[in-house]
C-alpha cells in the first residue's frame, strides 16, 4: 500500500509511462474506486438530489412576488429563488465530483507506473525463458507485451533490434511479425522495452539457425557451440558455449549488430579484449579468444557458473557485514591488479561481479575499460556506465580514472550492506543525486565501515582513495563490528 502523501509525489519517470496507451488500462484499474464513486455521486446529484432537497430549499427560500423592476431586470425571473439556490449547490457538488475523479487519477499515477514496470519486466523475463525453450511465438508475444508498456526511447530501440534479429517471418494478420515455418533465431541485441515494430523487419545481416539445428556454431570451423543465453547488457549478450576444440565450457559475449557497425563501439570492444587479456588474476574473468564470425564480433571468456552479486543480494537480501567485506576484499584485489596494469573499469556494479560455485567473486565486463595511456575514446559530454553506480565525474561526462572505480566500488558495497543502491528515481534524478548529495550512512554496521564508505563515495575525487591498491590497503583495516 502506497501512502497518500507518496501517491502525490510524482517524478518524471511516472509521467512518462502515461505516454504508453497500454498503461492507461492499468491507470484506470488503479483509480476505479475513485472514478466509480465520483460517477455514482454525480448520478445522485443529477437524479436524486433535486427531489430529495426540494422541500428544504422551499423552506429556506420562501417564494415571494417580485416587483416591477425585478421582473424586468432579473434574468432568472422564471425560476423561483429556492430553485436557483438548489441549482447553485448542484453545480458545486458536480465540481466536487469532478475533483474527486481527478484526484483519484492523480493518486493512481505512481502505482500504475510501478505496476506497468513490474508487468513489463515479467513479460520480458517470460520472453527470455520462452526463447530459450524454443517457443518462438510465445516469446514474441511476451516481448511485445513488455514493449507496449515501457516508454524509454533507448530501451524501445534496443528491443526493436532484438525483435529484428530474433523473429524472421511474414507479417501476421494483426500487424505483428510471425515466425516463418522454418523459424530463424538470431542471438542478438540488448535488454529493453518499447512498442512493437509496425512493419516486418528485413532479415539482412541476420545470422540464423533453423529449428532443425541442434545448436548454433560460431568461430572458425564451428569451434564454439552455443548452448543457452546467460544474460543481456549494454554491450550485447552472453551465452554459455562449448569450446569443441579444448572441450571446455566458455562464455561467449556477442556485440549487437547496431553496435558492431559503429566504429567507436567496435574500437571499445577491441580495447575490452586487450584489457582483459592483460589482466590475469583469480578475481578477474579471463579472456580466451576474439572471434569474427559472419560479420559479427564475439569474445570468448572464462565461464563462471555461480551467478552474479546482484542475484545473490536479490535472493538473500542485505548481506552480513562480514560477508559483504569478504566479497568487497576480493573485488578490491582484482581492481588493484587492473589499476596496476593501467586499466580503468568504468562500470563496476553488482551485475559485473560474477560468483564461482564456491562463492569467490570475479570482476567482469570491462566493456567500458580504457587503457590510461591509450587514445581517449570518450566523446565530450557523453555518459558511459550504469547510473546507479556511476561516479559524479562520469555523470557530468568527464574523464573517469581509478578514483571513479573507487566510487562505484563504494556504491556496490553499500548495495551489499543494504540491498539497494543509495539513490533511486529515473536516470536524470539519480545522476543529479550523485552530483549533489552525500551517500547516507548504513544503519546497523560499524563506524569503521561507514567511514570507509564515506571516503570511497566522496563527491570530490581527491578525497577518495587514489586507486585499487590504496582501497585494498584501507579495506584490510575495516572491522565488520
N, C-alpha and C positions, 0 to 999 in steps of 0.2 A: 504494500500500500504506500503510495507516494503522498507525503504530507501536502496539505493545501498550499502552504507557502512555497514549497518547491515546485508545485504544479504551475505556479505563476512566474517562476524564474526561468525564462527561456534563454537559449543560446542560438547562434546561427545554424548549428547543425540540426536542431529540432525543426526550425522553419524550412530548411532545405528539403526535408522529407516530404513536405506538402507539395513540392513540385511534381511528385510522382502520383498520378491518378490512382494507382493501386493502393496507395496509403490512405486515400480518402475513406475507403470502406472501413479500415481499421479505426480511423478517427471517429467516424460515426458510431462504430460499435463501442468505443470507449466513452462517448458522450451521450449514448442513447437514453440514459436515465434522465439527464437534464433536458434533453430535447423532448422526450416524451412528456415529462412533467410540464414543460413550458407549453407544449401543444395542447395538453388537456386543460391547463389553466386558461389558455386563450379561448378554447371552445366553451368553457364555463362562463367566461366573461361575455362571450357573444350571445349565448342562448339561455343561460340560467340567470345570470346576474340581473338583466332588466326586469324580469318578472319577480325575482326574489327581493329586490331592493326598492321596487316602485313605491310601496307603501311608506317606506322610511323617508324617501325624498319628498313625497307629497306632504308628509307630516313636517319635514324640516323646512320646506318652502311652500307654505300655503298659497294657493292661487289668489290672485287679485286682479282687478281690472286695471288696464293700462290707460293712461290719459292720452289726449290727442297727440301730443308731441312724441310720446313713447311709441305709439302705433305708427307714426310716420318715419321716425329716425332709427328705431330698433330693428336691425336686420333680422333678428330671430323672433319677430313678432308672432310667428305662427307656432312657436314652441313654448310651452309653459316653462316657468323658471325652474321648477323641480326637474323637468326632463333635461334641460340644459346642464344642470349640475350633475345629474346622473351620467350624461354623456361625457362630461369632462373627466369624471372619475374613471369611466370605462377606458378612455384614451390613456390615462396614467397607468391603469392596470395592463393594457396591451403593451405599453412601453416596458413595463417591468418584466412581462413575459419574454419579450424580445431580448432584454438584457440578460435574463437568466439563461436563455438559449446560447447567447454569445459567450457568456461566462463558462458554460459547460463545454463549448467547443474549445475555448482557450485552455481550460484545465485539462483537456484531453490531448493537447498537442504533444506534451512531453511523453506521457505513457504510450501514445500512438507511435511516436518516433522510436522509442525503445523496443516496442513490440515489433515494429517493422524491421529494425536491425536484427532482432533475435530470429525472426522468421527467415530473413534473408540468409543469415549465417547457417541456419539449419538446412535450408534448401541447397545452399552451396556445398555443405558437407555431404548431404544426401546425394547430390550430383556426383561428387568425387567417388563416393562408395559405389554408386551405380556404374560409373565409368570403369572403375577397377574390376567390377564384376562382369563387365561386358554388356550390360543392359543399356544400350546407347539411347534408346527412345526415352526411357525414364530419366537418364542423366540429362538429356536435353531439356526435358520439361522442368526438372528441378533447377537447372541453371537459369532458364528463362524466368522461372518464378522468382528467383533471387534478384535477377536483373531488373524486374519490374518495380522493386522496392527501393533500392539504394540510389541516391541521387548524384553521388560524386562523379564528375565527368571523367576523371582519370581512371577510376575503377570501371566505369562503363566501357571506356576504350579497351581496357585490358581484357574484360570478359568477352567483348565482341571479337577480340583477337583469339581468345580461347575457343569460342564457338566456331570461328572461321577455320581453325586448324583441326578441330575435333570432329565436327559433323559435316560431312560432304554428301549432298543428295539433291533431290529436286524439291522445289517449293511445295509444301503441303497446302491443302485446301484452306487452312486458316491463316496462311501467310507465313508460317514458320518454316524452318528448314528441316525436312525429314531425311533420315539416313537412307541412302540408296540400298538396294538389295545386298550388294557386296559392300556393306557399310565400311567406311575407312576411318581409322583412328590415327590422328597425329598427336604426339605427346607434346603439347605446347602451351604457351602463354602463362600469364601470372594471375595471382588472386585478384578478384574484383567483383563488381556487381553493376548492372546497368540495364537499360531497356533492351529487349531482344532486337536483333537486326531486322530491318524492314524487308530486305531482299536477300536472295541467296548469295552467299559469298563465293567468289571464284576460287577454284581449287588450285590456283597457281602456287608454286613453291611449297606445296604440302607434301611432306614425306609421309606416306601412309602404308598401312598394312591392312589386309582383309581379315575378316573374322575366321577364315580358314587357317590363317597362320597361327602357330602356337606362340610366337614371340617375335618382337621386332629386334633386329640386329643392327648395330652401328659399328663404325670403325673398319679398318682395312680387313677384308676377308670375313666381315661379320664377327669380329672378335668379341664384341660385347653384346650379350643377350639381355634385353630389358625384361625385368620381372614384375615390378609393381611401382606405382607412384608413391613417393615418400612425402613430398611436400612441395609447396609453391612459395615464391617470394619475388621481390623486386627484380632480381637478376635471373629469373627463369624458374625451371622446375628441377627437382632432384628425384632420380629414380634408383631403385635397387637393381643391380645388374650383375650378371655373371661374366667374369673375365675367363672366357673359354680357353685361352692360351695358358694362363697361370693357374686356372681352376680355383679362383677365389672370388668372393663376393666383394663388389665395389659399389660406390655411389657415383652415379653419372649425373652431372649437372649440365642442363641444357639452356642455351641462350635463346630467347624467343626471336622469331623472325623479324619483328619490327625493331628489335634492338640489334640483331646481327647485321642489319642493313645500315645501322647508324655507326659511322666510323669511330666516333668518340666513345660510344659504349663498347665497341669491339676492342678498341685500344685499352680501355679499362679492364675488360675481361682478360686480355692477354697479360696485362700487368698483374692481375689477380693470380694467374697461373704462375708467373715468375716469382711473385711474392711468396706464395705458398711453397713453391719448390725450394726456396731458400730457407724456409723455416722447418727444421726437422726437430720436433720437440714432443715429448709424451703428452703434453696438454694442448697440442695444436693438431688439427686434422691434416694428414699428409696428402699431397698431390702425387698422382702416379703418371698421368698422361694427358696430353692435349689432343683432341680428336677433331678433325674436319670431315664431315660426312654429308654429302649431297647438299653442300652449301650451308650447312648448319655447324655451329660451334659447340663442342661438348668438352667437359672436363671430367677426368676420372679421378675420384678421390677415395681415401680410406673410408670404409663403411663402418659406421658407429651404430650399434643396434639397440642402445638403451633409451632412445627418445631424446628430448631436449629439456632444458631447465624450465622453460615456460610450462610445458606439460606436467612436469613434476610438481611445480607450485600450484597449478590449477587443480591437480588431483589431490594433493596432500594439504594444501593451504600454506600459510606462512610457515617457513622453516624455523626450527630452533636456532638460536644464535650460534651455537657450536657447529651445527651442520652448515649453516649459511657461511660462516667464516672458513670452514674447511673447503667448501666449494670455491669461495672467493680466493682463497690462497692458491689453489691450483690454477684458476684463471689468471691470477696475477703472475704466476710463474711463466705461463705461456706468453702473456702480454709483454713481460720484461724481456724475454728472449726475442720476440718480434721487434721490439723497440731497439734492441741492441743491433739488429740487422738493418736498422733504418726504415722500418715498415710501420706505418700508422694504420690501424684497422679501420677507424672511422664509423663503424656500425656495430659496436658492442651492445648486445641486448640478450635477453634470455633465450630467444629463438636461435641465436647463433652460438649457444653453448650446448653442445651435444654431450650425452652421458653414455658411458660404456655400461654393459650389463652389471658390472660391479660398482657403478656409481661414480666412476672417475670422469671429471669434465674435460672436454676438448673444445677449444675455441675454433670456430669455423667461419666460413663465408667472409673472406677478405674481398668481397665484391666491390668495396669502396676503398680498398687499400691503395696506398700510394707510396712509392719509394721517395724518401725525402730529397734525394739528390736528382730525382727524375724530372722530366718536363712536367710543369703544372698542368693538370687535366681539368681542374675545377673552373667552370665558367663563372665569371664575376656575378654575384647575386644569386647563384643557384643554390638549392638546398639538397644536400645529399645525406642520407641517413634516415633513422627512424625517429619521428618527432618525440615520442615519449622518453627516449633515452638520449636525445641529442644535446650537445653542449651549446651554451649560449652563442659562442662564436660561429658554430655551424648554423644555428638558427638565423643568424644575420648574414649567412652566405659567405663568411670569411674563411680563410685558410685554417684547416684543422691541423694540430700537431699531437704529440704524445699526451699533452695535458688534456686534450679533448677526449682521448680514450680513458683517461683517469676519471673525468666527469661521468662518462657513460658507465664506467665500471661502478662508480658510486651509486648511480641510479639503479643499476642492476642489483647491487647488494641491498638497497632499500626495498626493491621488489621482493627479494628473497625473504626479508625480515617481516614484511607487511602483507604480501600477497597482491599488492597493487603498486603501480607507478605513482609517484607523488603528485603529478599534475594530470588532470582529466579535462575533457572537452574536445572540440574539434581541433583540427591541425593548427589553425591560427591562434586559438586560445592557448593551446599547450605551448607553442613556440613563445608566445608573449609571456607566459608564466616562467619559462626558462630564463627569459631576459630580465624579468622584473622581480621575481620572488625568490625567497630562500627556501631550500628544501627543509621541510619540518623535521623535528627530531622524532625518532621512533620511540613509542612508548613501550615500557617493559623490557628494555635492553640496557646494558651497562653504559655509563657515561663515556667509557673508552670507545665503544662502538659509535656513539653519536658524535664524539669529537672527530673520529676518523672520517665518518660520513660528511661532516660539515666541511672538512678540508678538501675531500675529494670533489664535492659538489659546489665549491665556491664559484660565484659567477665570474670573478676575476681570475683568469688562468694563472697569473703569477702567484696567487695564493694557494694553488693546488700543489700536489706532489708533482715533481718535474717529469717523471716518466714511470714506466712499469717497474723499474728496479727500485726507485725510491718508494713506490707504492708497496712493493713486496716487503721491503725492509720495515716500513711503518706497520704493515699488517701483522707482522710477527709479534709486535708489542700490544696488539689489541686483545683485550680479555673479553670472553663471552659473558662473564658475570662479575 
